[in-house]
């Protein structure tokens, strides 16, 4: 049975900081309206959220949402995933009203996406 490797918190933080830095550099060089750049913004939001930088995570998620909505409309994947990420960040910050709002938006988005299949 495989065992999981658990990194010490300092090593994990260093790896996440390095990842966030590299993603931020890549986002600056990518076309702002490309799906790839927007996905990197989501990944960057995830990395900084894991580092406890909720305000930065919300900023990156919102930038990604704006781009996705511009390119894809407001009800296609991966938009509901970003809503769920925002809900999680707000929940961890004890901003429960915002968390519930984004959970609802994600559920609505997932329902619309499944209707399109």
LOFI-278244 format. One record per residue: residue in one letter; z, x, y of N, C-alpha, C in turn; residue number from 1. Coordinates in steps of 0.02 Angstrom, whole numbers, plus 50000, padded with zeros to 5 digits. Example, Ala and Ser with C-alpha at 12.3 -4.5 7.8 and 13.67 -1.06 7.14 Angstrom:
2
+---------+-------+--------+---------+-------+---------+----------+-------+--------+---------+-----+
: residuo :  n.up : n.east : n.north : ca.up : ca.east : ca.north :  c.up : c.east : c.north : num :
+---------+-------+--------+---------+-------+---------+----------+-------+--------+---------+-----+
:       A : 50390 :  50660 :   49716 : 50390 :   50615 :    49775 : 50390 :  50660 :   49835 :   1 :
:       S : 50354 :  50642 :   49888 : 50357 :   50684 :    49947 : 50394 :  50645 :   50002 :   2 :
+---------+-------+--------+---------+-------+---------+----------+-------+--------+---------+-----+
END
This chain:
117
+---------+-------+--------+---------+-------+---------+----------+-------+--------+---------+-----+
: residuo :  n.up : n.east : n.north : ca.up : ca.east : ca.north :  c.up : c.east : c.north : num :
+---------+-------+--------+---------+-------+---------+----------+-------+--------+---------+-----+
:       X : 50000 :  50042 :   49941 : 50000 :   50000 :    50000 : 50000 :  50045 :   50062 :   1 :
:       X : 49952 :  50034 :   50108 : 49948 :   50077 :    50167 : 50007 :  50065 :   50214 :   2 :
:       X : 50027 :  50117 :   50246 : 50079 :   50111 :    50296 : 50048 :  50120 :   50365 :   3 :
:       X : 50076 :  50087 :   50414 : 50049 :   50093 :    50482 : 50081 :  50152 :   50517 :   4 :
:       X : 50043 :  50183 :   50559 : 50066 :   50239 :    50598 : 50095 :  50214 :   50663 :   5 :
:       X : 50157 :  50228 :   50675 : 50190 :   50206 :    50737 : 50198 :  50267 :   50782 :   6 :
:       X : 50165 :  50265 :   50839 : 50170 :   50320 :    50886 : 50233 :  50315 :   50928 :   7 :
:       X : 50262 :  50371 :   50945 : 50318 :   50369 :    50992 : 50294 :  50338 :   51058 :   8 :
:       X : 50339 :  50304 :   51092 : 50321 :   50268 :    51154 : 50287 :  50314 :   51205 :   9 :
:       X : 50310 :  50376 :   51211 : 50280 :   50421 :    51260 : 50207 :  50435 :   51242 :  10 :
:       X : 50194 :  50449 :   51177 : 50125 :   50462 :    51156 : 50082 :  50401 :   51165 :  11 :
:       X : 50107 :  50343 :   51149 : 50070 :   50280 :    51158 : 50054 :  50270 :   51231 :  12 :
:       X : 50102 :  50282 :   51274 : 50091 :   50273 :    51346 : 50038 :  50323 :   51371 :  13 :
:       X : 50042 :  50385 :   51348 : 49993 :   50435 :    51369 : 49923 :  50415 :   51347 :  14 :
:       X : 49917 :  50390 :   51285 : 49852 :   50369 :    51260 : 49825 :  50310 :   51300 :  15 :
:       X : 49868 :  50262 :   51315 : 49846 :   50204 :    51354 : 49827 :  50224 :   51425 :  16 :
:       X : 49865 :  50269 :   51455 : 49848 :   50293 :    51523 : 49780 :  50327 :   51522 :  17 :
:       X : 49767 :  50369 :   51472 : 49703 :   50403 :    51466 : 49647 :  50353 :   51456 :  18 :
:       X : 49658 :  50303 :   51413 : 49608 :   50251 :    51402 : 49594 :  50213 :   51466 :  19 :
:       X : 49646 :  50193 :   51501 : 49637 :   50156 :    51564 : 49597 :  50197 :   51614 :  20 :
:       X : 49612 :  50261 :   51619 : 49577 :   50305 :    51667 : 49503 :  50309 :   51648 :  21 :
:       X : 49488 :  50319 :   51584 : 49418 :   50325 :    51562 : 49380 :  50259 :   51571 :  22 :
:       X : 49413 :  50204 :   51556 : 49380 :   50139 :    51566 : 49366 :  50126 :   51640 :  23 :
:       X : 49414 :  50144 :   51683 : 49404 :   50135 :    51755 : 49344 :  50176 :   51780 :  24 :
:       X : 49337 :  50237 :   51755 : 49279 :   50278 :    51773 : 49214 :  50246 :   51750 :  25 :
:       X : 49214 :  50221 :   51688 : 49153 :   50190 :    51661 : 49134 :  50127 :   51700 :  26 :
:       X : 49184 :  50088 :   51718 : 49170 :   50026 :    51756 : 49138 :  50043 :   51822 :  27 :
:       X : 49159 :  50097 :   51854 : 49130 :   50115 :    51919 : 49056 :  50134 :   51912 :  28 :
:       X : 49037 :  50161 :   51854 : 48968 :   50183 :    51845 : 48922 :  50130 :   51815 :  29 :
:       X : 48950 :  50078 :   51785 : 48910 :   50025 :    51754 : 48885 :  49977 :   51807 :  30 :
:       X : 48830 :  49944 :   51790 : 48805 :   49890 :    51833 : 48858 :  49835 :   51835 :  31 :
:       X : 48875 :  49812 :   51893 : 48930 :   49764 :    51901 : 48915 :  49697 :   51868 :  32 :
:       X : 48852 :  49681 :   51858 : 48836 :   49615 :    51829 : 48815 :  49620 :   51756 :  33 :
:       X : 48834 :  49673 :   51722 : 48817 :   49679 :    51652 : 48876 :  49655 :   51609 :  34 :
:       X : 48859 :  49626 :   51552 : 48912 :   49602 :    51506 : 48954 :  49661 :   51483 :  35 :
:       X : 48923 :  49718 :   51472 : 48960 :   49778 :    51451 : 49013 :  49798 :   51501 :  36 :
:       X : 48995 :  49799 :   51564 : 49043 :   49817 :    51617 : 49099 :  49766 :   51620 :  37 :
:       X : 49082 :  49703 :   51612 : 49134 :   49650 :    51615 : 49182 :  49656 :   51556 :  38 :
:       X : 49155 :  49672 :   51497 : 49198 :   49681 :    51439 : 49244 :  49741 :   51449 :  39 :
:       X : 49219 :  49793 :   51482 : 49261 :   49851 :    51497 : 49317 :  49832 :   51545 :  40 :
:       X : 49303 :  49787 :   51592 : 49356 :   49763 :    51637 : 49410 :  49727 :   51597 :  41 :
:       X : 49390 :  49687 :   51548 : 49438 :   49653 :    51505 : 49480 :  49705 :   51467 :  42 :
:       X : 49446 :  49755 :   51438 : 49481 :   49808 :    51402 : 49529 :  49845 :   51447 :  43 :
:       X : 49507 :  49858 :   51508 : 49550 :   49891 :    51557 : 49611 :  49848 :   51573 :  44 :
:       X : 49600 :  49784 :   51581 : 49655 :   49738 :    51592 : 49704 :  49740 :   51534 :  45 :
:       X : 49678 :  49741 :   51472 : 49722 :   49745 :    51414 : 49763 :  49809 :   51414 :  46 :
:       X : 49730 :  49865 :   51430 : 49765 :   49930 :    51429 : 49821 :  49931 :   51481 :  47 :
:       X : 49806 :  49909 :   51542 : 49858 :   49912 :    51594 : 49913 :  49860 :   51582 :  48 :
:       X : 49895 :  49804 :   51550 : 49946 :   49754 :    51532 : 49994 :  49785 :   51482 :  49 :
:       X : 49968 :  49822 :   51433 : 50010 :   49855 :    51384 : 50055 :  49909 :   51416 :  50 :
:       X : 50033 :  49934 :   51473 : 50073 :   49983 :    51509 : 50124 :  49950 :   51555 :  51 :
:       X : 50125 :  49883 :   51557 : 50172 :   49847 :    51599 : 50149 :  49837 :   51670 :  52 :
:       X : 50085 :  49848 :   51683 : 50058 :   49841 :    51751 : 50024 :  49773 :   51757 :  53 :
:       X : 50064 :  49721 :   51757 : 50039 :   49652 :    51756 : 49993 :  49637 :   51815 :  54 :
:       X : 50013 :  49658 :   51874 : 49973 :   49643 :    51934 : 49902 :  49673 :   51928 :  55 :
:       X : 49898 :  49734 :   51903 : 49832 :   49765 :    51893 : 49792 :  49728 :   51839 :  56 :
:       X : 49827 :  49708 :   51785 : 49793 :   49673 :    51731 : 49763 :  49608 :   51757 :  57 :
:       X : 49800 :  49570 :   51796 : 49775 :   49507 :    51824 : 49714 :  49521 :   51867 :  58 :
:       X : 49716 :  49573 :   51906 : 49659 :   49591 :    51949 : 49597 :  49605 :   51907 :  59 :
:       X : 49603 :  49645 :   51855 : 49546 :   49661 :    51813 : 49520 :  49600 :   51775 :  60 :
:       X : 49565 :  49559 :   51749 : 49544 :   49498 :    51715 : 49507 :  49451 :   51763 :  61 :
:       X : 49532 :  49444 :   51824 : 49499 :   49400 :    51872 : 49430 :  49426 :   51892 :  62 :
:       X : 49424 :  49492 :   51898 : 49358 :   49521 :    51913 : 49309 :  49506 :   51856 :  63 :
:       X : 49333 :  49514 :   51794 : 49291 :   49499 :    51737 : 49272 :  49426 :   51735 :  64 :
:       X : 49320 :  49382 :   51748 : 49306 :   49310 :    51749 : 49252 :  49292 :   51800 :  65 :
:       X : 49257 :  49320 :   51859 : 49207 :   49306 :    51911 : 49138 :  49326 :   51887 :  66 :
:       X : 49133 :  49384 :   51857 : 49068 :   49408 :    51832 : 49043 :  49365 :   51775 :  67 :
:       X : 49086 :  49349 :   51726 : 49065 :   49308 :    51670 : 49041 :  49239 :   51693 :  68 :
:       X : 49079 :  49209 :   51739 : 49060 :   49143 :    51764 : 48994 :  49145 :   51801 :  69 :
:       X : 48982 :  49199 :   51836 : 48919 :   49207 :    51872 : 48860 :  49213 :   51823 :  70 :
:       X : 48871 :  49252 :   51770 : 48816 :   49265 :    51722 : 48810 :  49209 :   51671 :  71 :
:       X : 48867 :  49186 :   51644 : 48866 :   49141 :    51586 : 48881 :  49069 :   51601 :  72 :
:       X : 48906 :  49054 :   51660 : 48932 :   48987 :    51673 : 49007 :  48989 :   51659 :  73 :
:       X : 49039 :  48932 :   51658 : 49112 :   48932 :    51654 : 49140 :  48910 :   51587 :  74 :
:       X : 49098 :  48903 :   51536 : 49127 :   48878 :    51474 : 49104 :  48915 :   51411 :  75 :
:       X : 49078 :  48974 :   51418 : 49054 :   49012 :    51360 : 49098 :  49072 :   51345 :  76 :
:       X : 49099 :  49090 :   51281 : 49135 :   49149 :    51260 : 49108 :  49209 :   51298 :  77 :
:       X : 49147 :  49254 :   51323 : 49217 :   49270 :    51311 : 49265 :  49243 :   51364 :  78 :
:       X : 49244 :  49197 :   51405 : 49287 :   49171 :    51459 : 49353 :  49143 :   51433 :  79 :
:       X : 49354 :  49102 :   51381 : 49419 :   49076 :    51357 : 49466 :  49132 :   51334 :  80 :
:       X : 49437 :  49187 :   51308 : 49479 :   49244 :    51288 : 49514 :  49275 :   51349 :  81 :
:       X : 49479 :  49279 :   51404 : 49508 :   49307 :    51465 : 49562 :  49260 :   51492 :  82 :
:       X : 49550 :  49195 :   51489 : 49602 :   49147 :    51508 : 49665 :  49157 :   51466 :  83 :
:       X : 49656 :  49169 :   51401 : 49713 :   49180 :    51357 : 49750 :  49244 :   51375 :  84 :
:       X : 49712 :  49296 :   51392 : 49744 :   49359 :    51414 : 49785 :  49348 :   51477 :  85 :
:       X : 49757 :  49311 :   51524 : 49794 :   49296 :    51585 : 49857 :  49255 :   51570 :  86 :
:       X : 49851 :  49207 :   51525 : 49909 :   49167 :    51506 : 49964 :  49211 :   51477 :  87 :
:       X : 49945 :  49258 :   51436 : 49994 :   49303 :    51405 : 50029 :  49346 :   51458 :  88 :
:       X : 49991 :  49373 :   51504 : 50021 :   49414 :    51558 : 50069 :  49373 :   51599 :  89 :
:       X : 50048 :  49313 :   51618 : 50092 :   49270 :    51658 : 50155 :  49250 :   51619 :  90 :
:       X : 50147 :  49236 :   51555 : 50205 :   49219 :    51513 : 50255 :  49277 :   51511 :  91 :
:       X : 50229 :  49337 :   51500 : 50273 :   49396 :    51498 : 50307 :  49409 :   51564 :  92 :
:       X : 50277 :  49386 :   51619 : 50307 :   49394 :    51685 : 50351 :  49335 :   51703 :  93 :
:       X : 50359 :  49289 :   51656 : 50399 :   49228 :    51664 : 50372 :  49181 :   51718 :  94 :
:       X : 50306 :  49186 :   51728 : 50272 :   49140 :    51774 : 50242 :  49085 :   51730 :  95 :
:       X : 50287 :  49041 :   51708 : 50269 :   48993 :    51656 : 50217 :  48941 :   51678 :  96 :
:       X : 50219 :  48920 :   51741 : 50169 :   48872 :    51764 : 50099 :  48902 :   51759 :  97 :
:       X : 50091 :  48964 :   51782 : 50026 :   48997 :    51777 : 50007 :  49007 :   51704 :  98 :
:       X : 50055 :  49026 :   51662 : 50041 :   49036 :    51591 : 50014 :  48972 :   51559 :  99 :
:       X : 50047 :  48916 :   51572 : 50025 :   48853 :    51544 : 49955 :  48835 :   51570 : 100 :
:       X : 49944 :  48845 :   51634 : 49878 :   48829 :    51664 : 49823 :  48868 :   51629 : 101 :
:       X : 49833 :  48933 :   51618 : 49781 :   48973 :    51586 : 49775 :  48959 :   51511 : 102 :
:       X : 49830 :  48942 :   51478 : 49825 :   48922 :    51408 : 49782 :  48859 :   51402 : 103 :
:       X : 49794 :  48812 :   51447 : 49754 :   48750 :    51446 : 49680 :  48764 :   51459 : 104 :
:       X : 49667 :  48808 :   51507 : 49597 :   48825 :    51522 : 49564 :  48859 :   51462 : 105 :
:       X : 49602 :  48901 :   51427 : 49573 :   48934 :    51369 : 49558 :  48884 :   51314 : 106 :
:       X : 49604 :  48837 :   51302 : 49593 :   48786 :    51251 : 49533 :  48743 :   51268 : 107 :
:       X : 49526 :  48724 :   51331 : 49469 :   48685 :    51352 : 49404 :  48724 :   51341 : 108 :
:       X : 49406 :  48788 :   51359 : 49347 :   48830 :    51349 : 49329 :  48838 :   51276 : 109 :
:       X : 49379 :  48848 :   51234 : 49365 :   48854 :    51162 : 49335 :  48789 :   51135 : 110 :
:       X : 49361 :  48732 :   51158 : 49335 :   48667 :    51135 : 49263 :  48659 :   51157 : 111 :
:       X : 49247 :  48676 :   51219 : 49178 :   48670 :    51243 : 49132 :  48717 :   51205 : 112 :
:       X : 49155 :  48778 :   51192 : 49115 :   48826 :    51155 : 49100 :  48801 :   51084 : 113 :
:       X : 49149 :  48771 :   51053 : 49139 :   48746 :    50984 : 49092 :  48686 :   50984 : 114 :
:       X : 49092 :  48647 :   51038 : 49045 :   48591 :    51043 : 48973 :  48614 :   51050 : 115 :
:       X : 48964 :  48674 :   51077 : 48896 :   48701 :    51087 : 48867 :  48732 :   51024 : 116 :
:       X : 48909 :  48742 :   50974 : 48885 :   48774 :    50911 : 48851 :  48723 :   50867 : 117 :
+---------+-------+--------+---------+-------+---------+----------+-------+--------+---------+-----+
END
